[in-house]
Amino acid sequence: MRLKILMKKYMISTVVWFMLVLFCSYISAEHVDPSPIEGRFSIWGGLPENARTTKKKINELTYVELSEKIPRQLSLDEAFSYWLIWPVDDWSLVAPFVKRATHFEMRATIPIGTFHLGVKANIRAKCVERKEEGLLTLLWFDPGEKGALEYPLPEVFKVAVKKGILTAMQKETLDDLQKFFEQQRYPKLLREWEDFTEGTYVMYTRQNFFNALTCLYDLMPGMASDTLMPENFFDSNQRIQLRSYGHAILGKCLFTFTANKFSMQIKNCPLSQLVDRWNGGLFAITSDINKQQPKLKVDGKRQHEEVDIILNVEGTSFEEAYKITLGVLLGIQGVQLDARCLTAIHPNRLRRLHMHARR
């Protein structure tokens, strides 16, 4: 009898403990802040729990239905993350977001907070409740993570400004871009954001908001898309100086081999990049040549200097192209054979290499 009473008390205690654990888990889940960006965006491998696949791989797209859980209104002062449909009227206009090898992501940290937007690649989604079709999108917002109102230039630009090496024209270009961001893009985003939060299920305001967010960091109209690429924006002396500060600004280093034709196109290419290209097995297509290919090295004081070479040779074999390339590279001041590999080269071959270099 006593044993039965003890067993009964034990079972009651176990049940009470289990209920307490469940209750605490529920309370903590209800009051936990939204997961950090890394956590929210770690689920890209699959679909959200409120979505299901309806058709697989039709015209390389997967068709999905989503049951939206976003409230009709959002607070500007509260963090959130929701899966929702980005409505699409013309699918040809959103091809860069859909037909991709990887999912589209962007992050914007501005004075009102941080947005993180993700669009699933190769998916065409439909809202279960209202039948709208569009992009399967994850929107994350944290008003507590604020940033300055400035156009996000790469770090190398900030170094150039700090070191005072920009020309007057370059300064004007960056100033104009900053003004355009402050006076055009950012105010438009604020207007569309406010409209969206007041009516999240109004499709045209949702569409306008997503358009404004993804265009936030677009360049000014008329500005070439490659304007802010360091290899184009900075001149040769600036690039050399910035490389010396530790910034890798690569140039063009292209070698083309076709039937009886060889071309070499090198532009704004630092000597370090050129030598690395050679030592990485430029002629590794032919095993016999690869075994004999000597290593090169560059004078450390000249590693950031640039070289421009355009060479087209007709009616040449692969072996001849190899000899021509090596001769051209050894003819560049600052480039030489690596002494560490010279002992592995036959003396007669070594003399021929130096002859090619002198030519």
Secondary structure, DSSP 8 states (H G I E B T S, - for coil): -HHHHHHHHHHHHHHHHHHHHHHHHHHHHHH-----HHHHGGGTTS--TTEEEEEEEETTEEEEEE-----SS--TTS-EEEEEEEE-S-GGGGHHHHS-SS-EEEEEEETTEEEEEEE-TTEEEEETTT--EEEEEEEEEETTS---S-----HHHHHHHHHT---HHHHHHHHHHHHHIIIIIHHHHHHHHHHHHH-TT-HHHHHHHHHHHHTTT---TT--TTTT-HHHHS-HHHHHHHHHTT-----EEEEEEETTEEEEEEEEEEHHHHHHHHHTTTTTTSHHHHHH---EEE-GGGTT-EEEEEEEEES--HHHHHHHHHHHHHTSTTEEE-HHHHTTS-HHHHHHHHHHHH-
